[in-house]
Amino acid sequence: MTQRVLVTGAAGFIGSHVCEAFLRRGAEVVGLDNFDPFYDRRFKETNLESIETTSSNSTGSFQFIHGDFCDAQTVQRACQHADSIIHLGAKAGVRPSIEDPVGYVQANLVGTACLLQQAQAAGVKRIVVASSSSVYGNTPATPFSEDARATEPISPYAATKRSTELLGHAHWHLTRQPIAMLRFFTVYGPRQRPDLAIRLFMERIANGQPIRLFGDGSSSRDYTFIDDIVAGVMGAHDCIDQFGFRIWNLGSDQPIALHDLVETIASTVGKKPVIERAPLQPGDVERTWADLTRSKSELSYNPSTSLGDGVAAQWVWHQSVQ
Ligand SMILES: NC(=O)c1ccc[n+]([C@@H]2O[C@H](COP(=O)([O-])OP(=O)(O)OC[C@H]3O[C@@H](n4cnc5c(N)ncnc54)[C@H](O)[C@@H]3O)[C@@H](O)[C@H]2O)c1
């Protein structure tokens, strides 16, 4: 039977890749996005063009709705015929959430509540929601396990993601609609958001411009390649009905220090980086590191892209869009 899927944040980085993965399976995909002004709309329009191309080369179909998931009528229309919802739309980014906590709560928490209410009315069978590694805050116990309490977020963005997980649990408890919460660990690869480190550094190093490093370079992130994330999203979608409510880490279990990341990017681009130092930013966690025990055993999640290979793939894409 043809799968009918609503993907929110479809014009964004991860959402556009997930739409394509469902199209390759022959699904009927509805994409919803409001072109949030967080970054240049032209990037999102290009992402939508890629989805359209994949759609025409697949047995699936794609329909785009330009609208806001905080608007009940829009969401009602979007999930009218949906079997599943993949909720990837959000106000993303830690630092801007400090300037605009109300906007983040409205989009990430109120928007998710609106979506879940309509999902219930439409009788959707599976829901997958993007959470974030930022929910772990500066917890000292590594690697980060889904069993950690995660009650000490250090940015409004992280707080909205943790609150969204709790809302999801209440929704499952009351409706029994299966719902997966996926804690993504710094995602990179082709179409990466322009505010994120790898894309920023790549562009500036390639242009001979200085890059700003926050902290002493020892902070670390568990960078995860987009194809591995997409595989995890599809895996969670396919099996969440066996679990009811479940939280899974999707990372790579390979934390990389900032100075090593810069070295990898610089050697890929083939230029020496010019580095400016700045203090660690408020809201930024010191490290992230995913414990993948649960996602490996329950989702057969097996991230296989090394940082070197992933950065090389992003560099190929980067040059193709210049
Ligand atoms: N990229 C990462 O490293 C990362 C890490 C952890 C979690 N996440 C989460 O994954 C999801 C996707 O992130 P991304 O990097 O692709 O970000 P993105 O900004 O590229 O995509 C999000 C999309 O959501 C849309 N959107 C925002 N508010 C909306 C609204 N009210 N109605 C409709 N559409 C709306 C935006 O226009 C955007 O296109 C987000 O929930 C984000 O918080 C991302």
The ligand as a MOL file (V3000), in Angstrom:
LIG
                    3D

  0  0  0     0  0            999 V3000
M  V30 BEGIN CTAB
M  V30 COUNTS 44 48 0 0 0
M  V30 BEGIN ATOM
M  V30 1 N 20.8830 20.2350 11.8610 0
M  V30 2 C 21.2310 19.7900 13.0620 0
M  V30 3 O 22.4190 19.6280 13.3670 0
M  V30 4 C 20.1780 19.4630 14.0890 0
M  V30 5 C 20.6000 18.9510 15.3320 0
M  V30 6 C 19.6220 18.6380 16.2890 0
M  V30 7 C 18.2880 18.8130 16.0040 0
M  V30 8 N 17.9140 19.3390 14.7930 0 CHG=1
M  V30 9 C 16.4820 19.4900 14.5320 0
M  V30 10 O 16.1830 18.8760 13.2900 0
M  V30 11 C 15.1330 19.5810 12.6380 0
M  V30 12 C 15.5620 20.0030 11.2450 0
M  V30 13 O 16.7100 20.8520 11.3690 0
M  V30 14 P 17.4620 21.4670 10.1120 0
M  V30 15 O 18.8900 21.5780 10.4470 0
M  V30 16 O 17.0150 20.7720 8.8880 0 CHG=-1
M  V30 17 O 16.8670 22.9520 10.1440 0
M  V30 18 P 16.2800 23.8620 8.9670 0
M  V30 19 O 16.1330 25.2280 9.5670 0
M  V30 20 O 17.0830 23.7170 7.7340 0
M  V30 21 O 14.8390 23.2250 8.7250 0
M  V30 22 C 13.7170 23.5300 9.5200 0
M  V30 23 C 12.6210 24.0090 8.6020 0
M  V30 24 O 11.4530 24.2450 9.3960 0
M  V30 25 C 10.7720 25.3500 8.8210 0
M  V30 26 N 9.8950 25.9170 9.8370 0
M  V30 27 C 10.2470 26.5990 10.9640 0
M  V30 28 N 9.1670 26.9950 11.6330 0
M  V30 29 C 8.0860 26.5690 10.9160 0
M  V30 30 C 6.6840 26.7050 11.0820 0
M  V30 31 N 6.1630 27.3640 12.1420 0
M  V30 32 N 5.8600 26.1530 10.1590 0
M  V30 33 C 6.3670 25.4950 9.0740 0
M  V30 34 N 7.6930 25.3470 8.8610 0
M  V30 35 C 8.5440 25.8760 9.7700 0
M  V30 36 C 11.8730 26.2930 8.3810 0
M  V30 37 O 11.4460 27.1960 7.3620 0
M  V30 38 C 12.9360 25.3230 7.8850 0
M  V30 39 O 12.8920 25.1670 6.4730 0
M  V30 40 C 14.7770 20.7470 13.5530 0
M  V30 41 O 13.7050 20.3470 14.3920 0
M  V30 42 C 16.0280 20.9370 14.3920 0
M  V30 43 O 15.7590 21.5450 15.6240 0
M  V30 44 C 18.8230 19.6600 13.8280 0
M  V30 END ATOM
M  V30 BEGIN BOND
M  V30 1 1 1 2
M  V30 2 2 2 3
M  V30 3 1 2 4
M  V30 4 1 4 5
M  V30 5 2 4 44
M  V30 6 2 5 6
M  V30 7 1 6 7
M  V30 8 2 7 8
M  V30 9 1 8 9
M  V30 10 1 8 44
M  V30 11 1 9 10
M  V30 12 1 9 42
M  V30 13 1 10 11
M  V30 14 1 11 12
M  V30 15 1 11 40
M  V30 16 1 12 13
M  V30 17 1 13 14
M  V30 18 2 14 15
M  V30 19 1 14 16
M  V30 20 1 14 17
M  V30 21 1 17 18
M  V30 22 2 18 19
M  V30 23 1 18 20
M  V30 24 1 18 21
M  V30 25 1 21 22
M  V30 26 1 22 23
M  V30 27 1 23 24
M  V30 28 1 23 38
M  V30 29 1 24 25
M  V30 30 1 25 26
M  V30 31 1 25 36
M  V30 32 1 26 27
M  V30 33 1 26 35
M  V30 34 2 27 28
M  V30 35 1 28 29
M  V30 36 1 29 30
M  V30 37 2 29 35
M  V30 38 1 30 31
M  V30 39 2 30 32
M  V30 40 1 32 33
M  V30 41 2 33 34
M  V30 42 1 34 35
M  V30 43 1 36 37
M  V30 44 1 36 38
M  V30 45 1 38 39
M  V30 46 1 40 41
M  V30 47 1 40 42
M  V30 48 1 42 43
M  V30 END BOND
M  V30 END CTAB
M  END
